[in-house]
């Protein structure tokens, strides 16, 4: 009797999950850390193995479908730029460039920091603004956020393709137009598709690739990724 009522309700959900799992099995994925174009050591080795496979297999090629968590990444950029502007003023730093240590300090700063919020309030152009995000939007021009996001993705693509250009096989990598998505795992990613069944060599290399946060990141924001990994 339980199955009569429970299964019809849960069936659409289970079918959707199965479809996602099947889609993942048919492609390889490379995840990008939030607002970061750096790769971990294991990610680099994974891409190098793909490059070696393509070099040894002239008839092979891959297709890459960038899928970006645009909403979240732009939000992250917005907060960083607002905190950066505050940090530069409070510390009397001339120019617009931060040292690596200063960048870490800005990244660590909470958007709910009372002094930072007071700074935002002083620069409000519209009084009826309540959320920190909306306050930051009045401080930071949208075009800056869009340009930073564009630069981020250009760096990611250049970084990825550089491994194939070294072996002069870049022409066999088809980069598709990026898609804006809300990813199931909370990360922007590259879906790497191989025509036909994925070769065992590539599948083995992919199986050896750890999840992003299981390996110490090479990023200068290592501590923040460890502290916030459960929040993503």
FENZI-V490255 format. One record per pair of residues at least 12 apart in sequence whose C-alpha atoms are under 10 Angstrom apart, sorted by the first residue. I is the first residue (numbers start at 0). GAP is how many residues later the second one is. D is the distance in whole Angstrom. If there is no record, write none. Layout:
{{I | GAP | D} {I | GAP | D}}
//
This chain:
{{19 | 164 | 9} {23 | 167 | 9} {24 | 173 | 9} {24 | 178 | 10} {25 | 165 | 10} {25 | 166 | 9} {25 | 167 | 7} {25 | 168 | 8} {25 | 169 | 10} {25 | 170 | 9} {25 | 171 | 8} {25 | 172 | 7} {26 | 36 | 10} {26 | 37 | 10} {26 | 163 | 10} {26 | 164 | 6} {26 | 165 | 6} {26 | 166 | 5} {26 | 167 | 7} {26 | 168 | 10} {26 | 170 | 9} {26 | 171 | 8} {26 | 176 | 9} {27 | 36 | 9} {27 | 162 | 8} {27 | 163 | 6} {27 | 164 | 5} {27 | 165 | 6} {27 | 166 | 9} {27 | 170 | 9} {27 | 174 | 9} {27 | 175 | 8} {27 | 178 | 7} {27 | 179 | 10} {28 | 35 | 9} {28 | 36 | 9} {28 | 37 | 10} {28 | 159 | 10} {28 | 160 | 6} {28 | 161 | 6} {28 | 162 | 5} {28 | 163 | 6} {28 | 164 | 9} {28 | 177 | 8} {29 | 13 | 8} {29 | 16 | 9} {29 | 17 | 9} {29 | 34 | 10} {29 | 36 | 9} {29 | 130 | 10} {29 | 157 | 10} {29 | 158 | 9} {29 | 159 | 5} {29 | 160 | 5} {29 | 161 | 7} {29 | 162 | 8} {29 | 176 | 9} {29 | 179 | 9} {29 | 181 | 10} {29 | 182 | 9} {30 | 12 | 9} {30 | 35 | 10} {30 | 36 | 10} {30 | 37 | 10} {30 | 154 | 9} {30 | 155 | 10} {30 | 156 | 6} {30 | 157 | 6} {30 | 158 | 4} {30 | 159 | 6} {30 | 160 | 9} {30 | 180 | 9} {30 | 181 | 7} {31 | 36 | 9} {31 | 37 | 10} {31 | 121 | 10} {31 | 124 | 8} {31 | 154 | 10} {31 | 155 | 6} {31 | 156 | 5} {31 | 157 | 6} {31 | 158 | 8} {31 | 180 | 8} {32 | 40 | 10} {32 | 153 | 10} {32 | 154 | 7} {32 | 155 | 7} {32 | 156 | 9} {32 | 179 | 8} {32 | 180 | 9} {32 | 184 | 9} {32 | 186 | 9} {32 | 192 | 9} {33 | 35 | 9} {33 | 38 | 8} {33 | 39 | 6} {33 | 40 | 10} {33 | 42 | 8} {33 | 43 | 9} {33 | 152 | 9} {33 | 153 | 7} {33 | 154 | 7} {33 | 191 | 9} {33 | 198 | 9} {34 | 37 | 9} {34 | 38 | 6} {34 | 39 | 8} {34 | 40 | 10} {34 | 41 | 7} {34 | 42 | 7} {34 | 45 | 10} {34 | 113 | 9} {34 | 114 | 8} {34 | 117 | 7} {34 | 118 | 9} {34 | 153 | 9} {35 | 37 | 10} {35 | 116 | 7} {35 | 117 | 9} {35 | 119 | 9} {35 | 120 | 8} {35 | 183 | 8} {35 | 184 | 10} {35 | 185 | 9} {36 | 114 | 10} {36 | 115 | 7} {36 | 116 | 8} {36 | 117 | 9} {36 | 118 | 6} {36 | 119 | 5} {36 | 120 | 9} {36 | 121 | 9} {36 | 122 | 8} {36 | 123 | 9} {36 | 182 | 9} {37 | 117 | 9} {37 | 118 | 8} {37 | 121 | 8} {37 | 122 | 10} {37 | 179 | 9} {37 | 180 | 7} {37 | 181 | 6} {37 | 182 | 10} {38 | 117 | 9} {38 | 120 | 9} {38 | 121 | 9} {38 | 173 | 9} {38 | 178 | 8} {38 | 179 | 7} {38 | 180 | 8} {39 | 169 | 10} {39 | 170 | 10} {39 | 172 | 8} {39 | 173 | 10} {39 | 175 | 7} {39 | 176 | 8} {39 | 177 | 6} {39 | 178 | 6} {39 | 179 | 8} {40 | 168 | 10} {40 | 174 | 9} {40 | 175 | 9} {40 | 176 | 8} {40 | 177 | 8} {41 | 163 | 10} {41 | 164 | 10} {41 | 166 | 8} {41 | 167 | 6} {41 | 168 | 7} {41 | 169 | 10} {41 | 170 | 9} {41 | 173 | 8} {41 | 175 | 10} {42 | 162 | 10} {42 | 163 | 9} {42 | 165 | 10} {42 | 166 | 7} {42 | 167 | 8} {42 | 168 | 10} {42 | 169 | 9} {42 | 172 | 10} {43 | 115 | 10} {43 | 116 | 9} {43 | 119 | 9} {43 | 165 | 10} {44 | 118 | 10} {44 | 160 | 9} {44 | 161 | 10} {44 | 163 | 10} {44 | 164 | 9} {45 | 156 | 9} {45 | 158 | 10} {45 | 159 | 6} {45 | 160 | 7} {45 | 161 | 10} {45 | 162 | 8} {45 | 163 | 7} {46 | 113 | 8} {46 | 114 | 9} {46 | 116 | 7} {46 | 117 | 9} {46 | 155 | 10} {46 | 158 | 9} {46 | 159 | 9} {47 | 112 | 10} {47 | 115 | 6} {47 | 116 | 8} {47 | 119 | 10} {47 | 157 | 10} {48 | 114 | 10} {48 | 152 | 8} {48 | 153 | 7} {48 | 155 | 10} {48 | 156 | 7} {48 | 157 | 9} {49 | 12 | 9} {49 | 113 | 9} {49 | 114 | 9} {49 | 151 | 9} {49 | 152 | 6} {49 | 153 | 10} {49 | 155 | 8} {49 | 156 | 9} {50 | 110 | 10} {50 | 112 | 7} {50 | 113 | 6} {50 | 114 | 9} {50 | 115 | 9} {50 | 116 | 7} {50 | 117 | 10} {50 | 118 | 8} {50 | 119 | 9} {50 | 122 | 10} {51 | 111 | 10} {51 | 112 | 9} {51 | 115 | 8} {51 | 117 | 10} {52 | 146 | 9} {52 | 148 | 8} {52 | 149 | 8} {53 | 110 | 9} {53 | 113 | 9} {53 | 115 | 7} {53 | 116 | 10} {53 | 118 | 8} {53 | 119 | 10} {54 | 109 | 9} {54 | 112 | 7} {54 | 113 | 8} {54 | 114 | 7} {54 | 117 | 10} {57 | 111 | 9} {57 | 114 | 9} {58 | 113 | 9} {59 | 112 | 8} {59 | 113 | 10} {59 | 134 | 8} {59 | 135 | 8} {60 | 108 | 9} {60 | 109 | 10} {60 | 110 | 9} {60 | 111 | 5} {60 | 112 | 6} {60 | 113 | 8} {60 | 132 | 9} {60 | 133 | 7} {60 | 134 | 8} {61 | 109 | 10} {61 | 110 | 7} {61 | 111 | 5} {61 | 112 | 6} {61 | 113 | 9} {61 | 130 | 7} {61 | 131 | 6} {61 | 132 | 5} {61 | 133 | 7} {62 | 109 | 8} {62 | 110 | 6} {62 | 111 | 5} {62 | 112 | 6} {62 | 113 | 7} {62 | 127 | 10} {62 | 128 | 8} {62 | 129 | 6} {62 | 130 | 5} {62 | 131 | 7} {62 | 132 | 8} {63 | 109 | 7} {63 | 110 | 6} {63 | 111 | 5} {63 | 112 | 6} {63 | 113 | 9} {63 | 114 | 9} {63 | 125 | 10} {63 | 126 | 6} {63 | 127 | 6} {63 | 128 | 5} {63 | 129 | 6} {63 | 130 | 9} {64 | 109 | 9} {64 | 110 | 6} {64 | 111 | 5} {64 | 112 | 7} {64 | 113 | 6} {64 | 114 | 8} {64 | 124 | 8} {64 | 125 | 6} {64 | 126 | 5} {64 | 127 | 7} {64 | 128 | 8} {65 | 87 | 9} {65 | 90 | 10} {65 | 91 | 9} {65 | 109 | 8} {65 | 110 | 7} {65 | 111 | 7} {65 | 112 | 5} {65 | 113 | 6} {65 | 114 | 9} {65 | 115 | 10} {65 | 122 | 8} {65 | 123 | 6} {65 | 124 | 5} {65 | 125 | 6} {65 | 126 | 9} {66 | 109 | 10} {66 | 110 | 9} {66 | 111 | 6} {66 | 112 | 5} {66 | 113 | 6} {66 | 114 | 6} {66 | 115 | 9} {66 | 116 | 8} {66 | 120 | 9} {66 | 121 | 6} {66 | 122 | 5} {66 | 123 | 6} {66 | 124 | 7} {67 | 85 | 9} {67 | 110 | 7} {67 | 111 | 6} {67 | 112 | 5} {67 | 113 | 6} {67 | 114 | 8} {67 | 115 | 8} {67 | 118 | 10} {67 | 119 | 8} {67 | 120 | 4} {67 | 121 | 6} {67 | 122 | 8} {68 | 110 | 9} {68 | 111 | 6} {68 | 112 | 5} {68 | 113 | 6} {68 | 114 | 7} {68 | 117 | 7} {68 | 118 | 7} {68 | 119 | 5} {68 | 120 | 8} {69 | 76 | 10} {69 | 79 | 8} {69 | 109 | 9} {69 | 110 | 6} {69 | 111 | 7} {69 | 112 | 8} {69 | 117 | 10} {69 | 118 | 8} {70 | 109 | 8} {70 | 110 | 9} {70 | 111 | 8} {71 | 110 | 9} {71 | 114 | 9} {71 | 115 | 9} {71 | 116 | 9} {72 | 72 | 10} {72 | 76 | 8} {72 | 79 | 10} {72 | 114 | 9} {72 | 115 | 8} {73 | 68 | 9} {73 | 71 | 6} {73 | 72 | 7} {73 | 74 | 8} {73 | 75 | 7} {73 | 76 | 10} {74 | 58 | 8} {74 | 61 | 10} {74 | 62 | 10} {74 | 70 | 9} {75 | 31 | 10} {75 | 57 | 10} {75 | 69 | 9} {75 | 73 | 10} {76 | 67 | 9} {76 | 68 | 6} {76 | 69 | 9} {76 | 71 | 7} {76 | 72 | 7} {77 | 55 | 8} {77 | 56 | 10} {77 | 58 | 7} {77 | 59 | 7} {77 | 61 | 9} {77 | 62 | 7} {77 | 63 | 9} {77 | 64 | 8} {77 | 66 | 9} {77 | 67 | 6} {77 | 68 | 9} {77 | 70 | 9} {77 | 71 | 10} {78 | 27 | 10} {78 | 28 | 9} {78 | 30 | 10} {78 | 31 | 9} {78 | 32 | 7} {78 | 53 | 9} {78 | 54 | 7} {78 | 56 | 10} {78 | 57 | 7} {78 | 58 | 9} {78 | 61 | 9} {78 | 66 | 10} {79 | 23 | 9} {79 | 26 | 7} {79 | 27 | 6} {79 | 28 | 10} {79 | 29 | 9} {79 | 31 | 9} {79 | 56 | 10} {79 | 65 | 10} {80 | 25 | 9} {80 | 26 | 10} {80 | 55 | 9} {80 | 58 | 9} {80 | 59 | 7} {80 | 60 | 10} {80 | 63 | 9} {80 | 64 | 8} {80 | 67 | 10} {81 | 24 | 9} {81 | 29 | 9} {81 | 34 | 9} {81 | 37 | 10} {81 | 38 | 8} {81 | 51 | 10} {81 | 53 | 9} {81 | 54 | 6} {81 | 55 | 8} {81 | 56 | 10} {81 | 57 | 7} {81 | 58 | 6} {81 | 59 | 10} {82 | 20 | 10} {82 | 22 | 10} {82 | 23 | 6} {82 | 24 | 8} {82 | 25 | 10} {82 | 26 | 7} {82 | 27 | 9} {82 | 28 | 8} {82 | 30 | 10} {82 | 33 | 7} {82 | 34 | 10} {82 | 36 | 10} {82 | 37 | 9} {82 | 53 | 9} {83 | 12 | 9} {83 | 13 | 9} {83 | 14 | 8} {83 | 18 | 9} {83 | 19 | 8} {83 | 21 | 9} {83 | 22 | 6} {83 | 23 | 9} {83 | 25 | 10} {84 | 21 | 10} {84 | 34 | 10} {84 | 54 | 9} {84 | 55 | 9} {85 | 20 | 9} {85 | 29 | 9} {85 | 30 | 7} {85 | 31 | 10} {85 | 33 | 7} {85 | 34 | 8} {86 | 15 | 9} {86 | 16 | 10} {86 | 18 | 9} {86 | 19 | 7} {86 | 22 | 9} {86 | 29 | 9} {87 | 14 | 9} {87 | 18 | 10} {88 | 30 | 10} {89 | 25 | 10} {89 | 26 | 10} {89 | 29 | 10} {99 | 120 | 8} {99 | 121 | 10} {100 | 119 | 9} {100 | 120 | 10} {102 | 117 | 9} {102 | 118 | 9} {103 | 116 | 7} {103 | 117 | 6} {103 | 118 | 9} {103 | 119 | 9} {103 | 120 | 9} {104 | 116 | 10} {106 | 114 | 8} {106 | 117 | 8} {107 | 113 | 9} {107 | 115 | 9} {107 | 116 | 7} {110 | 21 | 7} {110 | 22 | 9} {110 | 25 | 10} {111 | 20 | 8} {115 | 16 | 10} {116 | 14 | 10} {116 | 15 | 7} {116 | 18 | 9} {116 | 19 | 9} {118 | 16 | 10} {118 | 20 | 10} {119 | 12 | 8} {119 | 14 | 10} {119 | 15 | 6} {119 | 16 | 7} {119 | 17 | 10} {119 | 18 | 9} {119 | 19 | 7} {120 | 14 | 7} {120 | 15 | 10} {120 | 17 | 10} {120 | 18 | 10} {122 | 12 | 8} {122 | 13 | 9} {122 | 15 | 8} {122 | 16 | 7} {123 | 12 | 9} {123 | 13 | 10} {123 | 14 | 6} {123 | 15 | 8} {124 | 13 | 7} {124 | 14 | 9} {125 | 12 | 8} {152 | 25 | 9} {155 | 34 | 10} {156 | 18 | 9} {156 | 33 | 10} {159 | 30 | 10} {160 | 12 | 8} {160 | 14 | 9} {172 | 19 | 10} {173 | 18 | 10} {173 | 19 | 10} {174 | 15 | 10} {174 | 17 | 10} {177 | 12 | 9} {184 | 47 | 8} {185 | 45 | 10} {185 | 46 | 6} {186 | 25 | 10} {186 | 45 | 8} {211 | 13 | 10} {211 | 17 | 10} {212 | 12 | 8} {212 | 13 | 7} {212 | 16 | 7} {212 | 17 | 10} {213 | 12 | 9} {213 | 15 | 10}}
//
